[in-house]
Amino acid sequence: MKLICQRCSPNEEFEIPHFSQEEKDSLHQKNKFSPLLAIQEIRNLYPVSLRDAKFIVHHINKQYAYCNRCQASLQEQEYTTCNKCNALNFNWKLS
């Protein structure tokens, strides 16, 4: 699927693979420890560009249902845009 972040790159689409629940859990944990490890894992799992992998990691929520950028409450959709700051969030429910 292709997604756009109205906040950081309103004119660019980024390719987002369909991650399994295990992959989401792993990426979230690695991103908390080191975003570089999360980027590397994405690139090892899927044929995505470095640019797209960085985009993905930058938009993974640190806390479910709260915006990564401004901490506002989010809708419960998996990929959602914050109503307050317009940032895209990968609002993954984790195990």
Steps between C-alpha positions, in 0.01 A plus 500: 500500500610858451460768766559873525579709808336841462734640766846400376461415131159597358603443137677165536364146526686233692470125449392319817515117510225299668669415828398197705419547868834342596685741271314798647589391854864449407528830312343689789748351749800560274386855428489574874856369540650623172316633194795385287433138600135540403596647161742214441235241590247652260755495219590138578136390500366695201635650178442863601729795449701652782282811466180299551647305793598826673151637439342191656720510811445872548120452503466198733318607818688478825169464686179358356224755428724804558667709233874457468548870439260689728365226734136577410251214515452312173224303338545127534580440133825321424630777272358836599566871475498712814215753501710748699837507314423311176780246552461143374518235772548125472261435787580132544331296773782292640495164673 
